[in-house]
Amino acid sequence: MSTRTIQMTDTLYNYYRNVAYREPDIMRMLREETETMPMARMQISPEQGQFLAMLVALTGAKKILEVGTFTGYSSLWMASSLPEDGKITACDVNEEWTNVARRYWKEAGLAEKIDLQLAPAVETLDALLEDGCAGSYDMAFIDADKTNYDAYYERALLLLRKGGLIAVDNCLWGGDVADPDNEEPSTLALRALNKKIHQDERVTQHLLPLGDGVMLAHKR
Ligand code: CA
């Protein structure tokens, strides 16, 4: 026994997947369809999906921001936990991916809860701020181009109410963030953001080693 986070062997991970979450059929179908696509690795894992859905339920979030929608798996999970009057503003630039998302949102009966904004997310977030939406969101999930993560984080923090929660995906970046010789732009961006959030007095934080690492930042 150790006080550090457990190492996931394949055997343990297979066991974990059998008891860690309950993935509804519609989520499984979307995940399996996405797995046939070239950019499949951009999809979050089912354990992350269920964790996000649980965060929505636990925080009672009604208004959610998603930066990076891809084929809609994370938004489908979050929307499934939203109350009747809940809404997700989903940001993405890719029509092909989000057409898959729209199909599944509709099939799940959740399409009306998700407002897709097909534009560079910085533009969408700036427009929301200009429209007076600062302080109005309960939760944000950031999972898009890593070099813009800092821009997304700063804008999400403004859009969030006090007590709102930001979740940022890929903060362990396959381990590359811990390799000082790795100076890829995405790695540098993630390393800088991890350090910044760790020291950011505007939030309390926790980097959860779930999936590829989910940074949680709770706005003070
Ligand atoms: Ca991701």
Boltz pocket constraint, residues with backbone or C-beta under 6 A from the ligand:
constraints:
  - pocket:
      binder: B
      contacts: [[A, 41], [A, 42], [A, 43], [A, 44], [A, 143], [A, 169], [A, 170]]
      max_distance: 6.0
